[in-house]
């Protein structure tokens, strides 16, 4: 692929993602509308600002309008119900909780696509992550699990019971799927089929205490399976007893980052409203394993935690990775 054609592919992918998110936001019942409109208006009024600067602001500043739009719809839905008021408020609370994460992921995806378009970059954004790509990164456990399959209790979101062979059910008793929200690839990658393509995957969470656990767990599993113990051939090796392996050969070299809005308890606790959660013990225990850690809440130097950066710094990783792998930035 030529340099020009690679750029055309990347530009087309980023433009298509932008258009898709705008269409979603334009739907009459979309909870995404206010958040995306706020960002687009800000971007148009501040062309000199970095497109990835302070994205958290658009999520937080439009929460009242988003709640009002949801409440209007719920009032119609529950009109005449004997318990109308309670059901409306409960529905608003639940809908806001569910929509905050999807709104934030769409916002970050849109802003990344806009940033890459403005840079004339050969990198492009994929959101949601294609199911075939996520499937290729599944991690399989087969150790010490009854032949009936996995019965352990998890969060129900990333665990599926998938016996791989009907005659040998213990060989693949549990498969863990990755918790990935955004994928970045470079259209100028020209490695052979045997080469591992360098990619960036991002887990995008509104808060770390509530939402980062599943992503952190998969990242640790992935590190285990891709860096096996040198004693795995020995019977007493704990790594061997796990019987952990990649279910497929994805031919990719992954950098896994986490992106957070850092809004945990932002409306209920003055400390978190001022400092966020990046320095909390729970946040550190949920994020130390990630290769990259970004926040979209613009923090002052005395608030930003060690090991964290503004999402605006992602361009450094993109440029460095392109340069060291013979790709175009």
C-alpha positions in Angstrom: 0.0 0.0 0.0 1.4 3.4 -1.0 1.7 6.3 1.5 -1.2 8.1 -0.1 -3.5 5.2 -0.2 -2.7 4.3 3.5 -3.6 7.9 4.5 -6.8 7.6 2.5 -7.8 4.5 4.4 -7.0 6.0 7.8 -8.9 9.2 6.9 -11.9 7.3 5.6 -12.0 5.1 8.8 -11.8 8.1 11.1 -14.4 10.1 9.1 -16.8 7.2 9.1 -16.5 6.8 12.8 -17.2 10.5 13.4 -20.3 10.3 11.1 -21.5 7.2 12.9 -21.3 8.8 16.3 -23.0 12.0 15.0 -25.9 9.9 13.6 -26.3 8.2 17.0 -26.3 11.6 18.7 -28.9 12.9 16.3 -31.5 10.2 17.1 -34.6 11.6 18.9 -34.1 9.5 22.0 -30.3 9.6 22.2 -28.8 10.2 25.6 -25.5 11.0 23.8 -26.8 14.1 22.1 -25.9 16.8 24.7 -22.4 15.4 25.3 -21.4 15.3 21.7 -23.0 18.6 20.8 -21.1 20.3 23.7 -17.8 18.9 22.4 -18.4 19.8 18.7 -19.5 23.4 19.7 -16.4 23.8 21.9 -14.2 22.5 19.1 -15.7 24.9 16.6 -15.2 27.8 19.0 -11.7 26.9 20.0 -9.8 25.8 16.9 -6.5 26.4 18.6 -7.2 24.0 21.4 -6.0 20.4 21.4 -9.0 18.2 20.3 -8.3 15.8 23.3 -8.2 18.5 25.9 -10.4 18.2 29.0 -13.0 15.8 27.5 -14.4 15.2 31.0 -15.9 18.7 31.0 -18.3 17.8 28.3 -19.5 14.7 30.1 -20.0 16.5 33.4 -21.3 19.8 32.2 -24.2 18.2 30.2 -25.3 15.7 32.9 -28.2 18.0 34.0 -29.5 18.3 30.5 -29.1 14.6 29.9 -31.0 13.8 33.0 -33.8 16.2 32.1 -34.1 14.5 28.7 -34.3 11.1 30.2 -36.8 12.2 32.9 -39.1 13.6 30.2 -39.1 10.2 28.4 -39.6 8.3 31.6 -42.5 10.6 32.7 -44.3 9.6 29.5 -43.5 5.9 30.0 -44.8 5.8 33.6 -47.7 8.2 33.3 -50.7 7.1 35.3 -48.8 4.4 37.2 -49.7 4.3 40.9 -45.9 4.6 41.7 -45.2 7.0 38.9 -42.8 9.4 40.6 -40.7 6.7 42.3 -40.4 4.7 39.1 -39.5 7.8 37.0 -36.7 8.8 39.4 -35.4 5.2 39.6 -35.5 4.9 35.8 -33.6 8.2 35.5 -30.9 7.1 38.0 -30.4 3.7 36.3 -30.4 5.2 32.8 -27.8 7.8 33.7 -25.6 5.1 35.3 -25.8 3.0 32.1 -25.4 5.8 29.7 -22.5 7.6 31.3 -20.1 4.9 30.2 -21.3 4.6 26.7 -21.5 8.4 26.3 -17.9 8.7 27.5 -16.6 6.0 25.2 -18.3 7.6 22.2 -16.9 11.0 23.2 -13.4 9.7 23.5 -13.7 7.8 20.2 -15.0 10.9 18.4 -12.3 13.2 19.8 -9.6 10.7 18.9 -10.9 10.4 15.3 -11.1 14.2 15.1 -7.5 14.6 16.4 -6.2 12.0 13.9 -8.0 13.6 11.0 -6.6 17.0 11.9 -3.1 15.5 12.1 -3.4 13.8 8.7 -2.4 10.7 10.7 -2.1 7.1 9.4 -3.6 5.9 12.7 -7.3 5.3 12.8 -9.9 4.5 15.5 -12.2 1.6 15.8 -15.2 1.8 18.2 -16.7 -0.5 19.2 -13.8 -2.9 18.9 -14.7 -5.4 16.2 -16.0 -8.7 17.7 -13.6 -10.7 15.5 -10.6 -8.8 17.0 -11.9 -9.2 20.6 -12.5 -12.9 19.9 -8.9 -13.4 18.7 -7.7 -12.2 22.1 -9.7 -14.6 24.2 -7.8 -16.3 27.0 -8.5 -19.9 27.9 -8.3 -21.6 31.3 -8.5 -25.3 31.8 -7.0 -26.1 35.2 -8.8 -27.8 38.1 -12.2 -27.1 36.7 -14.9 -29.8 36.8 -15.8 -31.5 33.5 -19.2 -29.8 33.6 -17.6 -26.5 32.8 -17.0 -23.3 34.9 -19.4 -22.6 37.7 -17.5 -19.9 39.5 -19.3 -16.6 40.1 -17.9 -13.6 38.2 -19.4 -10.4 37.0 -21.1 -12.1 34.2 -19.8 -9.7 31.6 -16.6 -11.1 30.4 -16.8 -14.8 31.3 -18.4 -17.4 29.1 -18.4 -21.2 29.5 -17.0 -22.6 26.2 -16.0 -26.3 26.2 -13.7 -26.4 23.2 -13.9 -30.1 22.7 -16.8 -32.3 23.6 -14.5 -35.2 24.2 -12.2 -33.2 26.4 -14.3 -30.6 28.3 -11.6 -29.7 30.8 -9.2 -28.6 28.0 -11.0 -25.3 27.7 -13.4 -25.0 30.6 -13.4 -21.2 30.8 -12.7 -18.5 28.2 -12.2 -14.9 29.3 -12.9 -12.2 26.7 -11.1 -8.9 26.8 -12.6 -5.7 28.2 -11.7 -3.4 25.4 -13.5 -0.3 24.2 -11.3 1.3 21.6 -8.8 0.0 19.1 -6.2 2.0 17.2 -4.4 0.6 14.2 -2.0 2.1 11.6 -3.0 1.8 8.0 0.6 1.9 6.8 1.5 -1.3 8.6 3.0 -3.5 6.0 4.4 -6.5 7.9 4.1 -10.0 6.6 1.4 -12.4 7.8 3.9 -13.9 10.3 4.7 -10.5 11.8 2.9 -9.1 14.9 1.1 -5.9 14.1 1.6 -3.2 16.8 -1.8 -1.9 18.0 -3.2 0.1 20.9 -6.2 -1.0 22.8 -7.9 1.2 25.3 -10.3 0.5 28.1 -12.3 3.7 28.6 -14.0 4.1 32.1 -15.8 6.9 33.8 -14.3 5.9 37.1 -11.7 3.5 38.3 -13.2 2.3 41.5 -16.4 1.2 39.9 -15.5 0.3 36.3 -11.8 -0.7 36.0 -11.8 -4.1 37.6 -12.7 -6.3 34.6 -10.2 -4.6 32.4 -7.5 -4.9 35.0 -8.2 -8.5 35.5 -7.9 -9.3 31.7 -4.7 -7.2 31.4 -3.1 -9.3 34.1 -4.2 -12.5 32.5 -2.9 -11.3 29.1 0.5 -10.5 30.7 0.6 -14.0 32.2 -0.3 -15.8 29.0 2.1 -13.8 26.8 5.0 -14.0 29.3 4.9 -17.6 30.4 6.9 -18.9 33.3 10.2 -20.6 32.4 9.3 -23.4 34.8 6.0 -24.2 33.1 7.2 -27.7 32.2 7.5 -28.7 35.8 4.6 -30.4 37.6 4.7 -28.0 40.6 4.7 -24.8 38.6 1.7 -22.6 39.5 1.6 -21.2 36.0 1.2 -24.8 34.6 -1.5 -25.6 37.0 -3.5 -22.6 35.7 -3.4 -24.1 32.2 -3.7 -20.7 30.7 -3.3 -20.0 27.0 -4.4 -17.8 24.2 -7.4 -19.4 22.5 -6.2 -18.1 19.1 -3.1 -16.6 17.5 -4.0 -12.9 17.0 -0.7 -11.9 15.3 -0.8 -8.5 17.1 1.6 -6.9 19.6 -0.7 -5.1 22.0 -0.2 -2.0 24.1 -3.1 -1.8 26.6 -4.0 1.5 28.0 -6.7 2.8 30.3 -8.5 6.1 29.9 -10.6 7.6 32.7 -12.9 10.6 33.1 -11.9 10.6 36.8 -15.4 11.5 38.0 -15.8 9.1 40.9 -18.0 10.7 43.6 -17.5 14.1 41.8 -20.9 15.3 42.8 -21.1 13.9 46.3 -17.6 14.2 47.9 -15.7 17.5 48.0 -12.4 15.7 48.2 -13.0 13.8 45.0 -14.5 16.8 43.3 -11.2 18.6 43.8 -8.6 15.9 43.5 -10.2 13.0 41.7 -9.4 9.4 42.5 -6.1 8.9 40.7 -4.1 8.9 44.0 -6.5 6.6 45.8 -5.3 3.1 46.8 -8.2 1.5 45.0 -7.4 3.3 41.8 -3.7 2.4 42.0 -4.5 -1.3 42.6 -6.9 -1.3 39.6 -4.5 0.4 37.2 -0.8 -0.4 38.0 -0.8 -3.2 35.4 -1.7 -1.0 32.3 1.0 0.0 29.9 -0.5 3.5 29.5 -2.7 5.5 31.9 -4.5 8.6 30.6 -7.0 11.0 32.2 -9.3 13.3 30.3 -9.9 15.5 33.3 -7.3 18.3 33.2 -5.4 18.1 36.4 -2.9 20.5 37.9 0.6 19.3 38.6 -0.1 18.8 42.3 -3.2 16.7 41.6 -2.0 14.5 38.7 -0.8 11.2 40.1 2.5 9.5 39.2 2.3 7.3 36.1 -0.7 9.2 34.7 -0.8 11.7 31.8 -3.4 13.8 30.0 -4.9 12.0 27.0 -3.3 14.8 24.8 0.0 12.9 25.4 -1.2 9.9 23.4 0.4 11.4 20.3 3.8 10.6 21.7 3.1 6.9 21.9 1.6 6.9 18.4 4.6 8.7 16.9 7.2 6.6 18.8 5.4 3.3 17.8 5.1 4.3 14.2 8.8 5.3 14.0 10.1 2.1 15.7 8.0 -0.2 13.5 8.6 1.3 10.1 5.1 2.9 9.9 4.0 6.4 9.0 2.8 8.6 11.9 
